[in-house]
Amino acid sequence: MAGLGRMGRGTRSILATLLLFSSAAPAQSDKAIERKLLVASFENIVVIGDMSVSITTGKAPSAIASGDKRVLDSLKLERVGTTLRVRLQNIINNNLGVPITAPLRITLTTQDIKDVTLSGNGKLSISEVKQPNLVRMLLAGNGAIAVGKLTTDQYNAAINGNGKIDLGGGSVRDAKVTIEGAGVYESEKVRTRKLRLEHVGNAISTATVEEGTDIYNRGSGNITIGGKGTCFLKQAGSASINCAKVDTGSSK
C-alpha cells in the first residue's frame, strides 16, 4: 500500500508538470513568427492600421510579415490594379482579453513607388521614390512616413492629424504640402525648386528651397525655410516663420 501511495504522488507530480506546460503553451503563441506572403508588382501603397511597413524599391516584388500569429492570421494584402492595400481584417487586440505582445512588421520589395497613403498610427519607410512626373503622399492620423531619397518633378503631400513625413534627401522641382493639425514635415535635405506650403493648425515644417516658397499659414506652429529662395507670405498667421528672404507681396 505504501508503494501504491508513492506511485500516486508521482503520478500527481507528472500530471501537475504536464498541466504547467499546457497552460504555458498559449503564451508561446504570442511570440513573433515570420511568414512569407505572395504579392505581385505594385507602384501604389495603402497602409491601414497600426503596423510597421518597410519598402525597398528597385527589386522584384516580395513580402514577409512577422508578428503575433493571431495578427498574421488577420493580415490582408490586397492588390487592385497597381495599388497594394495592407490592412488588418479583424482588430483582435482585446477581443479575447489577451494583449498582442509581438508588433506587426511587414517587409516589402517592388520596382517603383508613386503614390503613398498611410492611415492610422503606423510607420511606413521607403528606401527611395523616383518618378519622372508626380509623387503623392497622404498621411491621416498620428503615423509616420519616412523616405530615404525622393526624386521627382511634381510632389504633393498632405498630413491630416499629428503625423510626420520625413524626407532624407533628393530633389523636387515643384512641391505642394498641406498640413491640417499638429503634423510635422521635414525635407531640409531635399533640394526643392519651388514650394507651396499651407498650415492649418500647430504644424512644423522644415524645407530647403532654391527659388520661392508661397506660405499660407492659418494657425501657430513653426516654419523654417533654408536655401537661397524667397518666402512669400500669403497668410502669416501666428506661426514662427524663419526665412533667409521674406516678401509680403505676391510671388512672381
Stockholm file with secondary structure:
# STOCKHOLM 1.0

chainA/1-252         MAGLGRMGRGTRSILATLLLFSSAAPAQSDKAIERKLLVASFENIVVIGDMSVSITTGKAPSAIASGDKRVLDSLKLERVGTTLRVRLQNIINNNLGVPITAPLRITLTTQDIKDVTLSGNGKLSISEVKQPNLVRMLLAGNGAIAVGKLTTDQYNAAINGNGKIDLGGGSVRDAKVTIEGAGVYESEKVRTRKLRLEHVGNAISTATVEEGTDIYNRGSGNITIGGKGTCFLKQAGSASINCAKVDTGSSK
#=GR chainA/1-252 SS CHHHHHHHHHHHHHHHHHHHHHHHHHHHTTSCEEEEECCCCCSEEEEESSCEEEEEESSCCEEEEEECHHHHHHEEEEEETTEEEEEESSCCTTTTSCCCCSCCEEEEEESCCCEEEEESSCEEEESCEECSSEEEEEEESSCEEEESCEEEEEEEEEEESSCEEEECSEEEEEEEEEEESSCEEEEEEEEEEEEEEEEESSEEEEEEEEEEEEEEEESCEEEEEEEEEEEEEEECTTSEEEEEEEESSCCC
#=GC SS_cons         CHHHHHHHHHHHHHHHHHHHHHHHHHHHTTSCEEEEECCCCCSEEEEESSCEEEEEESSCCEEEEEECHHHHHHEEEEEETTEEEEEESSCCTTTTSCCCCSCCEEEEEESCCCEEEEESSCEEEESCEECSSEEEEEEESSCEEEESCEEEEEEEEEEESSCEEEECSEEEEEEEEEEESSCEEEEEEEEEEEEEEEEESSEEEEEEEEEEEEEEEESCEEEEEEEEEEEEEEECTTSEEEEEEEESSCCC
//
